[in-house]
Amino acid sequence: MDDTDRACLEGGPRDLPERIVARPAPGEDVKVELRGGYEHFRATSRHTETDEGRLPVYEWWERTEMPG
């Protein structure tokens, strides 16, 4: 059974504070604030087994900088 409340993040910076995060609404990306910008992760069709159960995988695809 999938845990639909959380997702596992793959790729992106090694120093992300967490790799298991709240899963967004269907069709939305995960956006993580880090070092003056945002790391963006998109849903994949994959799942992975974690200590917290079987979770959907979201894969890093871009970084954007905060304005200012």
C-alpha positions as CSV (number, residue, x, y, z in Angstrom):
1,M,0.0,0.0,0.0
2,D,1.3,3.5,-0.8
3,D,1.6,6.2,1.8
4,T,-0.2,9.0,0.0
5,D,0.7,11.7,2.6
6,R,4.4,11.7,2.0
7,A,6.9,11.5,-0.9
8,C,10.6,10.6,-1.3
9,L,12.9,13.2,-3.0
10,E,15.7,12.0,-5.3
11,G,18.5,14.1,-6.8
12,G,19.2,17.7,-6.2
13,P,21.6,19.1,-3.5
14,R,23.1,16.6,-1.1
15,D,22.4,18.9,1.9
16,L,18.6,18.9,1.6
17,P,17.3,19.0,5.2
18,E,14.8,16.1,4.5
19,R,14.3,13.5,1.8
20,I,10.8,12.4,3.0
21,V,8.4,15.3,2.7
22,A,4.7,16.1,2.6
23,R,3.2,15.0,-0.8
24,P,1.6,17.9,-2.7
25,A,-1.8,17.7,-4.4
26,P,-1.9,15.7,-7.6
27,G,-0.2,17.6,-10.5
28,E,1.8,19.9,-8.2
29,D,5.6,19.8,-7.7
30,V,7.4,19.7,-4.4
31,K,9.3,23.0,-3.8
32,V,12.0,23.1,-1.0
33,E,13.5,26.4,0.2
34,L,17.3,26.1,0.4
35,R,20.2,28.6,0.5
36,G,18.3,31.6,-1.1
37,G,16.4,29.6,-3.6
38,Y,14.0,26.8,-4.3
39,E,14.7,23.2,-5.3
40,H,11.9,21.8,-7.5
41,F,11.0,18.1,-7.7
42,R,8.5,16.5,-10.1
43,A,6.5,13.3,-9.6
44,T,7.7,10.2,-11.3
45,S,5.8,6.9,-11.9
46,R,8.2,5.2,-9.5
47,H,7.9,4.2,-5.9
48,T,10.6,3.3,-3.3
49,E,10.7,1.4,-0.1
50,T,11.8,3.5,2.8
51,D,11.8,3.2,6.6
52,E,8.5,5.0,6.5
53,G,6.9,2.6,4.0
54,R,6.5,2.6,0.2
55,L,6.5,6.1,-1.1
56,P,6.1,7.8,-4.5
57,V,9.4,9.3,-5.8
58,Y,9.7,12.9,-6.8
59,E,12.8,13.7,-8.8
60,W,14.8,17.0,-8.8
61,W,14.5,19.0,-12.0
62,E,15.5,22.6,-11.4
63,R,16.5,25.3,-9.0
64,T,15.2,28.8,-9.0
65,E,16.6,31.8,-7.1
66,M,14.5,34.0,-4.7
67,P,14.0,37.5,-5.9
68,G,16.2,40.2,-4.3
